[in-house]
C-alpha cells in the first residue's frame, strides 16, 4: 500500500469519467429498449455505443476501486469495496458505492452469459442498472472530494437530468404504444363481427348470384 498524489488524482478522475460513462450507458440502454431509431441513427449504432460505453464504465470502475484501495490517503480495505457494511471511511456513502459495484458485477455476469440466461431473467437483472446508477450518484455526491465544486455539480445535475428525461420519454412512449394498441383492438373488435355478414361479404355475393342464375336460365329457355 502507498499514498501518492497520482493515485488520489487517478481516483478522482476515474470517478468523474465513470459517472459520465455510466450515465451515457443508461441513457443509450433506455433508447435501445425503446427501439428508438432514425434514418441517421439506426438501432445498431445505439446498441454498439451502449456496449462500448458499458465496457468503458467497467474499466473505469475497476481503476476507481483499485486506486481507492491501494491509496493509503483514506482507509478503504478491498473487501469494503464489495461489502456494503463495516466500512471504516464514510461507511454510509461507501456502502452506496459497494451496492453499485455489486449490482454492476451481476449485470456484467448475466450479459456475458446471456446465451445461457433466460431473456426475462436477463431483462429483470438489467433493470437493476437504474439502482446501480442511482447508488453511484449518491456515492459520488457525499464521498467525492469535488462534489461541492461548481463544475462537478454541473456534471452531476446534467447526468441526473439526462437519465430523468430518458426515463420519462420511455414511459411516455410505452403509454402511447398501449393507447394505440387499445384503440386498434377496440376498432377491430367493433368491426370484426360485422364483416362476414355485411353486404360486401363473399358469401352473400355468391348467394345472390346463385339466386339470380336460375331466373336468367329460365328466361333464355322460354325465348327459345
BALOTOR-511729 format. One record per residue (C-alpha): residue number from 1; x, y, z. Coordinates in Angstrom, 2 decimals. Each point is the difference from the previous one (the first is absolute). Example, Ala and Ser with C-alpha at 12.3 -4.5 7.8 and 13.67 -1.06 7.14 Angstrom:
BEGIN
SITE,1,12.30,-4.50,7.80
SITE,2,1.37,3.44,-0.66
//
This chain:
BEGIN
SITE,1,0.00,0.00,0.00
SITE,2,1.12,3.52,-0.69
SITE,3,-1.21,3.56,-0.08
SITE,4,0.79,2.34,-2.86
SITE,5,-1.63,2.95,-1.73
SITE,6,-0.13,-2.04,-3.21
SITE,7,-2.28,-2.62,1.55
SITE,8,-2.16,2.70,1.55
SITE,9,-0.47,1.81,-3.29
SITE,10,-0.53,-3.30,-1.77
SITE,11,-2.77,-0.89,2.41
SITE,12,-1.69,3.38,-0.44
SITE,13,0.36,0.00,-3.78
SITE,14,-1.28,-3.53,-0.49
SITE,15,-2.96,0.79,2.24
SITE,16,-1.05,2.94,-2.20
SITE,17,0.51,-1.89,-3.26
SITE,18,-1.83,-2.99,1.45
SITE,19,-3.04,2.11,0.89
SITE,20,-0.21,1.48,-3.51
SITE,21,0.59,-3.34,-1.76
SITE,22,-2.46,-1.84,2.25
SITE,23,-2.62,2.69,-0.62
SITE,24,0.45,-0.22,-3.76
SITE,25,-0.24,-3.80,0.23
SITE,26,-3.30,0.20,1.86
SITE,27,-1.44,2.58,-2.42
SITE,28,0.98,-2.04,-3.06
SITE,29,-1.36,-3.12,1.67
SITE,30,-3.36,1.71,0.40
SITE,31,0.05,1.09,-3.66
SITE,32,0.97,-3.49,-1.17
SITE,33,-2.80,-1.55,2.04
SITE,34,-2.49,2.46,-1.47
SITE,35,1.05,-0.85,-3.59
SITE,36,0.73,3.69,-0.60
SITE,37,1.41,0.31,-3.51
SITE,38,0.32,2.56,-2.77
SITE,39,1.43,-0.28,-3.52
SITE,40,3.09,1.86,1.19
SITE,41,0.25,-1.96,3.27
SITE,42,-0.89,-3.69,-0.51
SITE,43,-0.57,-2.31,2.92
SITE,44,3.25,-1.93,-0.46
SITE,45,1.93,3.26,0.59
SITE,46,-1.81,0.49,3.32
SITE,47,0.69,-3.58,1.04
SITE,48,3.66,0.21,-1.03
SITE,49,0.55,3.21,1.94
SITE,50,-1.84,-1.48,2.96
SITE,51,2.34,-2.99,0.11
SITE,52,3.12,2.11,-0.52
SITE,53,-0.94,2.44,2.77
SITE,54,-0.90,-2.89,2.27
SITE,55,3.48,-1.46,-0.53
SITE,56,1.55,3.42,0.69
SITE,57,-2.08,0.29,3.19
SITE,58,1.25,-3.39,1.22
SITE,59,3.60,0.97,-0.72
SITE,60,-0.40,3.33,1.83
SITE,61,-1.69,-1.77,2.91
SITE,62,2.89,-2.42,0.40
SITE,63,2.53,2.83,-0.14
SITE,64,-2.06,2.05,2.47
SITE,65,-0.24,-2.84,2.53
SITE,66,3.63,-1.07,-0.30
SITE,67,1.30,3.55,0.40
SITE,68,-2.19,0.51,3.08
SITE,69,1.16,-3.23,1.64
SITE,70,3.69,0.37,-0.84
SITE,71,0.20,3.64,1.08
SITE,72,0.53,0.34,3.76
SITE,73,-1.25,3.57,0.13
SITE,74,-3.31,-1.44,1.23
SITE,75,-0.55,-3.33,1.70
SITE,76,-1.97,-2.12,-2.46
SITE,77,0.62,-3.76,0.06
SITE,78,-0.58,-2.11,-3.11
SITE,79,-2.94,-1.85,1.52
SITE,80,-1.70,3.27,0.95
SITE,81,-0.29,0.76,-3.72
SITE,82,-2.36,-2.95,-0.47
SITE,83,-1.63,-0.43,3.43
SITE,84,-2.49,2.82,0.74
SITE,85,0.64,0.10,3.74
SITE,86,2.90,0.12,2.42
SITE,87,1.80,2.83,-1.78
SITE,88,2.53,2.05,1.98
SITE,89,-0.08,3.10,-2.23
SITE,90,-3.37,1.69,-0.59
SITE,91,-1.77,-3.35,0.50
SITE,92,-3.47,1.09,-1.15
SITE,93,1.10,1.63,-3.26
SITE,94,2.60,-2.67,-0.63
SITE,95,-2.80,-2.55,0.31
SITE,96,-1.84,1.65,-2.91
SITE,97,3.09,-0.47,-2.13
SITE,98,0.24,-3.65,1.03
SITE,99,-3.66,-0.59,-0.91
SITE,100,0.57,1.59,-3.40
SITE,101,3.07,-2.18,-0.55
SITE,102,-1.84,-3.19,1.00
SITE,103,-2.96,0.74,-2.27
SITE,104,2.28,0.78,-2.92
SITE,105,1.90,-3.24,0.56
SITE,106,-3.25,-1.98,-0.26
SITE,107,-1.05,1.94,-3.10
SITE,108,3.34,-0.65,-1.71
SITE,109,-0.09,-3.69,0.95
SITE,110,-3.48,-0.51,-1.45
SITE,111,0.97,1.91,-3.14
SITE,112,3.02,-2.22,-0.57
SITE,113,-2.19,-3.08,0.50
SITE,114,-3.00,1.40,-1.87
SITE,115,-0.28,-3.00,-2.34
SITE,116,-0.47,-2.26,3.03
SITE,117,-2.26,2.32,2.01
SITE,118,-3.76,0.25,-0.65
SITE,119,-0.85,3.31,-1.63
SITE,120,-2.44,0.97,2.76
SITE,121,2.63,-0.60,2.68
SITE,122,2.57,1.99,-1.98
SITE,123,-2.48,2.84,-0.47
SITE,124,-0.97,0.13,3.69
SITE,125,3.65,0.00,1.04
SITE,126,0.72,2.83,-2.44
SITE,127,-2.75,2.08,1.60
SITE,128,2.22,0.14,3.09
SITE,129,2.32,2.25,-2.02
SITE,130,-2.24,2.90,1.05
SITE,131,0.62,-0.84,3.67
SITE,132,3.73,-0.41,-0.66
SITE,133,0.14,3.39,-1.74
SITE,134,-1.97,1.72,2.79
SITE,135,2.28,-1.55,2.64
SITE,136,3.05,1.21,-1.92
SITE,137,-1.41,3.55,-0.13
SITE,138,-0.66,0.03,3.75
SITE,139,3.44,-1.47,0.66
SITE,140,1.69,2.72,-2.04
SITE,141,-2.06,2.82,1.47
SITE,142,0.86,-0.73,3.61
SITE,143,3.43,-1.59,-0.15
SITE,144,1.56,1.78,-2.96
SITE,145,2.61,2.63,0.72
SITE,146,-1.20,2.24,-2.82
SITE,147,-3.73,-0.55,0.46
SITE,148,-0.55,3.55,1.26
SITE,149,1.97,1.63,-2.82
SITE,150,-2.01,1.88,-2.61
SITE,151,1.25,-2.07,-2.95
SITE,152,-0.75,-3.27,1.78
SITE,153,-3.46,1.17,1.04
SITE,154,-0.70,0.87,-3.65
SITE,155,1.13,-3.45,-1.16
SITE,156,-2.09,-1.76,2.63
SITE,157,-3.11,2.05,-0.73
SITE,158,0.48,-0.58,-3.73
SITE,159,0.24,-3.77,0.55
SITE,160,-3.12,-0.08,2.17
SITE,161,-1.96,2.08,-2.53
SITE,162,1.15,-2.20,-2.90
SITE,163,-1.12,-3.22,1.66
SITE,164,-3.23,1.61,1.23
SITE,165,-0.92,1.20,-3.50
SITE,166,0.83,-3.38,-1.51
SITE,167,-2.19,-1.81,2.53
SITE,168,-2.89,2.44,-0.46
SITE,169,0.25,-0.31,-3.79
SITE,170,-0.04,-3.79,0.32
SITE,171,-3.06,0.04,2.27
SITE,172,-1.85,2.34,-2.37
SITE,173,0.87,-2.25,-2.96
SITE,174,-1.27,-3.08,1.83
SITE,175,-3.26,1.71,0.99
SITE,176,-0.54,1.29,-3.55
SITE,177,0.68,-3.46,-1.39
SITE,178,-2.53,-1.55,2.36
SITE,179,-2.59,2.63,-0.93
SITE,180,0.51,-0.63,-3.72
SITE,181,-0.23,-3.76,0.48
SITE,182,-3.16,0.40,2.08
SITE,183,-1.63,2.15,-2.69
SITE,184,0.98,-2.47,-2.70
SITE,185,-1.36,-2.87,2.08
SITE,186,-3.27,1.83,0.65
SITE,187,-0.39,0.88,-3.68
SITE,188,0.66,-3.56,-1.12
SITE,189,-2.30,-1.36,2.65
SITE,190,-2.79,2.36,-1.08
SITE,191,0.33,-0.55,-3.73
SITE,192,0.96,-3.66,0.03
SITE,193,-3.36,-1.67,0.68
SITE,194,-1.78,2.07,-2.66
SITE,195,2.30,-0.71,-2.93
SITE,196,-1.03,-3.62,-0.77
SITE,197,-3.69,1.02,-0.13
SITE,198,0.36,3.35,-1.73
SITE,199,-1.35,0.70,-3.47
SITE,200,3.52,-0.30,-1.43
SITE,201,0.72,-3.48,1.34
SITE,202,0.93,-2.68,-2.49
SITE,203,-2.55,-2.42,1.45
SITE,204,-2.87,2.38,-0.66
SITE,205,1.19,0.85,-3.51
SITE,206,0.16,-3.68,-0.87
SITE,207,-3.48,-0.52,1.48
SITE,208,-1.50,2.82,-2.04
SITE,209,1.70,-1.28,-3.12
SITE,210,-1.40,-3.51,0.58
SITE,211,-3.49,1.43,0.46
SITE,212,0.14,1.97,-3.23
SITE,213,1.53,-2.70,-2.22
SITE,214,-3.12,-2.27,-0.33
SITE,215,-2.18,2.97,-0.91
SITE,216,2.30,0.99,-2.83
SITE,217,0.20,-3.61,-1.21
SITE,218,-3.84,-0.36,0.01
SITE,219,-0.58,3.15,-1.96
SITE,220,2.49,-1.10,-2.63
SITE,221,-1.70,-3.40,-0.36
SITE,222,-3.44,1.62,-0.40
SITE,223,1.20,2.25,-2.77
SITE,224,1.31,-2.94,-1.94
//
